Amino acid sequence: MKTAPLVGIILIVLGVVSLAYQGITYTTHKQVLDIGPLQATEAKEHTIPLPPILGALALIGGVAVLAAGSRRIA
């Protein structure tokens, strides 16, 4: 498979995923209390927002790369 169509497909998939989820969420665990056998932890959620314009640009860029790659082959 040629490189341009592969990059175009990857950009399209990333754009659709970015538009669907609009952010990456992850959880960190912090130990709050540690007294012998007694332990307490705190779970905190963090979100990295992905702006919709980023997903749209990736989607449009992927379609453009895919179209340019197919135009070169034909």
C-alpha positions in Angstrom: 0.0 0.0 0.0 1.2 3.5 -0.8 2.1 5.9 1.9 -0.2 8.8 1.0 -3.5 6.8 1.2 -2.4 5.2 4.4 -1.7 8.6 6.0 -5.0 9.8 4.7 -6.9 6.9 6.2 -5.1 7.4 9.6 -6.0 11.1 9.6 -9.6 10.4 8.8 -9.9 7.9 11.6 -8.2 10.2 14.1 -10.5 13.1 13.0 -13.6 11.0 13.5 -12.4 9.7 16.9 -11.5 13.2 18.0 -14.9 14.5 17.1 -16.7 11.7 18.8 -14.8 11.8 22.1 -13.8 15.4 22.3 -11.1 14.7 25.0 -8.8 12.2 26.6 -9.6 11.3 30.2 -7.2 9.5 32.5 -7.1 8.7 36.2 -4.2 9.2 38.7 -4.1 7.5 42.1 -2.4 9.3 45.0 -1.8 7.7 48.4 -3.3 10.0 51.0 -2.9 7.9 54.2 -0.5 5.1 55.1 -0.6 4.0 58.8 0.6 0.5 59.1 -2.0 -1.9 57.5 -4.4 1.1 57.0 -4.0 2.7 53.6 -6.2 5.3 51.8 -5.8 6.4 48.2 -7.5 9.2 46.2 -8.4 8.7 42.6 -8.5 11.9 40.5 -9.7 12.2 36.9 -7.9 14.5 34.5 -9.2 15.5 31.1 -7.2 16.7 28.2 -9.7 18.5 25.9 -9.5 18.1 22.2 -11.1 21.0 20.4 -13.6 20.1 17.6 -11.6 22.2 15.1 -8.7 19.8 15.6 -10.9 16.8 14.6 -12.4 18.7 11.7 -8.9 19.7 10.4 -7.7 16.1 10.7 -10.7 14.8 8.8 -10.5 17.4 6.0 -6.7 16.8 5.8 -7.2 13.1 5.6 -9.7 13.4 2.8 -7.4 15.8 0.9 -4.4 13.5 1.3 -6.5 10.5 0.2 -7.8 12.4 -2.8 -4.3 13.7 -3.8 -2.9 10.2 -3.4 -5.6 8.6 -5.6 -5.2 11.3 -8.2 -1.5 10.6 -8.6 -2.0 6.9 -9.0 -4.7 7.2 -11.7 
